[in-house]
């Protein structure tokens, strides 16, 4: 462990760890409710396509850079596009799950905080999915974008008309980006290493992937970031306790501690 990093379960932080079975049931229940809600939001294809064109035109009126500028970088080589598709399909859930497991084991107070924030963001996203169905840019011919997953693989989606496992019209906001940003924020807050700011590369790469693969508009990520910012403002962030500080001090190497009477 880095000498400047806060210890794993120091003092009262360890006693704040919720019961494991309860947490597993809670997280599983929240996930099932979310998946069910996404299915209830399906079946609004016409409205989703109209909303998609509206978002596309709004971005152009705001003079935002086109999503095609990012996609053109991926289309330089089949391998790069394939890697982006793999990242989109395989990193989202495992990275978030690993983040929560690590916090549960090493930073229980931060785990409770992060779980509440993620639940709030996901609930708000579900409301938007129900009230504002949105087709992703890969489905809109007006964007001129390529569905990289369909062309280069792998794809986690089937044809939207027959895909019963997912709601492809739930693009606004992007939980891929919202969750990735929370993972970075949570790890930056929960650790003390000087390298913790590198966690921001995860949401940055996620943003480039979701836009470059034409699964999301820029505004999908902006709305997700706004929802996360609101949730972080409302949720109280854990603070280091005095006991944790004393235990952290014991992890500082002797050579870094001031000598008693050294200034006499």
PyMOL commands that set and color helices and strands:
alter all, ss='L'
color gray80, all
select helices_A, chain A and resi 12-15+20-40+45-61+67-74+78-90+92-106+108-131+137-139+141-143+148-152+175-190+196-212+218-234+242-250+254-256
alter helices_A, ss='H'
color red, helices_A
deselect
rebuild
show_as cartoon
